[in-house]
Amino acid sequence: MPQRSKVLTLPDPVKAELDKKLVAGGFADYVALSDWLKDQGYEISKSSLHRYGTYFEQRLSAIKVATEQAQAIADTIGDDQGVLGDALTRLIQEKTFQLLVEMESLSAEDVDFTKLGEMVAKLNKTAILQKKWIADMRERARAAADDVVKVAKAGGLSAEKAEEIRKKILGIV
């Protein structure tokens, strides 16, 4: 098994500052970053920083593309059904499952099983809460549409026109 990256062993505040410097510097000048880390008390070569920077830049780019695609989908089709959240939940579940399948080749040091279990529990709880919220919003919309129909009929609107309004409110038409 390859040696773990020294960058990943940095304390969180130092690593967070390194990440900021990488982004602000356009993922360049690894010599200066190595010197900065040396001043902080950490000896990490420019080559090691470059490997980490390349990995980090790819991850950042993938997240940016995924965010833009999700925004484009939401702008185009809307997301009142929680489709994007469901898709994200399924993706995370799939990745977690892959990790569990590959666990035979991983050591306990590579995977924090407590955090993994907490993540899965939170993910499932979020999915359930989202589905409950969507069901509640649908019920509220139905009740509001029914109230509008009653008011419209009481005001002299035909039953046919009142039903047309109800369908539009509910997005059926």
C-alpha positions as CSV (number, residue, x, y, z in Angstrom):
1,M,0.0,0.0,0.0
2,P,1.4,3.4,-0.9
3,Q,2.4,5.8,1.8
4,R,-0.2,8.3,2.9
5,S,0.2,11.8,1.5
6,K,1.9,14.2,4.0
7,V,-0.6,16.8,3.0
8,L,-3.4,14.7,4.4
9,T,-1.7,14.5,7.7
10,L,-1.6,18.2,8.2
11,P,-3.7,19.7,11.0
12,D,-7.1,20.8,9.7
13,P,-6.5,24.6,10.0
14,V,-3.2,24.3,8.1
15,K,-4.7,22.1,5.4
16,A,-7.6,24.5,5.0
17,E,-5.2,27.4,4.6
18,L,-3.2,25.4,2.1
19,D,-6.4,24.6,0.1
20,K,-7.2,28.3,0.1
21,K,-3.7,29.2,-1.1
22,L,-3.9,26.6,-3.9
23,V,-7.2,28.0,-5.2
24,A,-6.1,31.6,-4.9
25,G,-2.8,30.9,-6.6
26,G,-4.4,29.0,-9.5
27,F,-2.9,25.7,-8.5
28,A,0.6,27.0,-9.2
29,D,3.9,28.0,-7.5
30,Y,4.4,24.8,-5.4
31,V,7.8,26.0,-4.4
32,A,6.3,29.0,-2.6
33,L,3.7,26.7,-1.0
34,S,6.4,24.3,0.2
35,D,8.4,27.2,1.7
36,W,5.2,28.5,3.4
37,L,4.6,25.1,4.9
38,K,8.2,24.9,6.0
39,D,7.7,28.2,7.8
40,Q,4.7,26.6,9.5
41,G,6.9,23.7,10.7
42,Y,5.9,21.1,8.0
43,E,8.4,19.7,5.6
44,I,6.5,18.8,2.4
45,S,8.1,18.6,-1.0
46,K,6.9,20.6,-4.0
47,S,6.3,17.3,-5.8
48,S,4.1,16.0,-3.1
49,L,2.2,19.3,-3.0
50,H,1.8,19.2,-6.8
51,R,0.3,15.6,-6.6
52,Y,-2.1,16.8,-4.0
53,G,-2.8,20.0,-5.9
54,T,-3.6,18.1,-9.0
55,Y,-6.0,15.8,-7.1
56,F,-7.6,18.7,-5.3
57,E,-8.0,20.7,-8.6
58,Q,-9.7,17.7,-10.2
59,R,-12.1,17.3,-7.3
60,L,-12.9,21.0,-7.3
61,S,-13.5,20.9,-11.0
62,A,-15.8,17.9,-10.8
63,I,-17.8,19.5,-8.0
64,K,-18.1,22.7,-10.1
65,V,-19.3,20.8,-13.1
66,A,-21.8,18.8,-11.0
67,T,-23.1,22.0,-9.4
68,E,-23.5,23.7,-12.8
69,Q,-25.3,20.6,-14.2
70,A,-27.6,20.4,-11.2
71,Q,-28.4,24.1,-11.5
72,A,-29.1,23.7,-15.3
73,I,-31.4,20.8,-14.6
74,A,-33.2,22.7,-11.8
75,D,-33.6,25.8,-14.0
76,T,-34.9,23.7,-16.9
77,I,-37.3,21.3,-15.2
78,G,-37.5,22.6,-11.7
79,D,-36.9,20.5,-8.6
80,D,-40.2,20.7,-6.7
81,Q,-40.2,16.9,-6.5
82,G,-36.7,16.7,-4.9
83,V,-35.3,14.8,-7.9
84,L,-31.8,16.3,-7.5
85,G,-31.7,15.5,-3.8
86,D,-32.9,11.9,-4.5
87,A,-30.2,11.5,-7.2
88,L,-27.5,12.8,-4.8
89,T,-28.7,10.5,-2.1
90,R,-28.5,7.5,-4.5
91,L,-25.0,8.5,-5.7
92,I,-23.7,8.7,-2.1
93,Q,-25.4,5.4,-1.2
94,E,-23.7,3.8,-4.3
95,K,-20.3,5.2,-3.4
96,T,-20.7,4.0,0.2
97,F,-21.7,0.6,-1.0
98,Q,-18.6,0.5,-3.3
99,L,-16.5,1.4,-0.3
100,L,-18.0,-1.3,1.8
101,V,-17.4,-3.9,-1.0
102,E,-13.8,-2.8,-1.2
103,M,-13.3,-2.8,2.6
104,E,-11.5,-6.1,2.5
105,S,-8.5,-4.3,1.0
106,L,-8.8,-1.4,3.5
107,S,-7.6,-1.2,7.0
108,A,-9.4,0.3,10.0
109,E,-7.0,3.2,9.7
110,D,-8.2,4.0,6.2
111,V,-11.9,4.1,7.1
112,D,-13.6,5.7,10.1
113,F,-16.5,3.3,10.5
114,T,-18.2,5.4,13.1
115,K,-18.3,8.4,10.7
116,L,-19.3,6.2,7.8
117,G,-22.2,4.8,9.9
118,E,-23.2,8.3,11.0
119,M,-23.1,9.5,7.4
120,V,-25.4,6.7,6.2
121,A,-27.9,7.3,9.1
122,K,-28.0,11.1,8.4
123,L,-28.4,10.5,4.7
124,N,-31.3,8.1,5.3
125,K,-32.9,10.5,7.8
126,T,-32.6,13.4,5.3
127,A,-34.2,11.4,2.5
128,I,-37.1,10.5,4.8
129,L,-37.6,14.1,5.9
130,Q,-37.4,15.3,2.3
131,K,-40.1,12.9,1.3
132,K,-42.3,13.9,4.2
133,W,-41.8,17.5,3.4
134,I,-42.8,16.9,-0.3
135,A,-45.9,15.0,0.8
136,D,-46.9,17.8,3.2
137,M,-46.4,20.5,0.5
138,R,-48.5,18.5,-1.9
139,E,-51.3,18.2,0.7
140,R,-51.2,21.9,1.4
141,A,-51.3,22.7,-2.3
142,R,-54.4,20.4,-2.7
143,A,-56.1,22.0,0.3
144,A,-55.4,25.5,-1.1
145,A,-56.6,24.5,-4.5
146,D,-59.8,23.1,-3.0
147,D,-60.3,26.4,-1.1
148,V,-59.9,28.4,-4.2
149,V,-62.5,26.3,-6.0
150,K,-65.0,26.8,-3.2
151,V,-64.4,30.5,-3.2
152,A,-64.7,30.7,-7.0
153,K,-67.9,28.7,-7.1
154,A,-69.4,30.8,-4.3
155,G,-68.5,33.9,-6.4
156,G,-70.5,32.5,-9.3
157,L,-67.7,30.9,-11.3
158,S,-68.8,27.7,-13.2
159,A,-67.8,24.3,-11.8
160,E,-65.9,23.7,-15.1
161,K,-63.8,27.0,-14.8
162,A,-63.2,26.4,-11.1
163,E,-61.8,22.9,-11.8
164,E,-59.6,24.4,-14.5
165,I,-58.2,26.8,-11.9
166,R,-57.7,23.9,-9.5
167,K,-55.8,21.9,-12.1
168,K,-53.5,24.9,-12.9
169,I,-52.8,25.4,-9.2
170,L,-51.8,21.8,-8.8
171,G,-49.8,21.8,-12.1
172,I,-52.0,19.1,-13.7
173,V,-52.6,21.1,-16.9
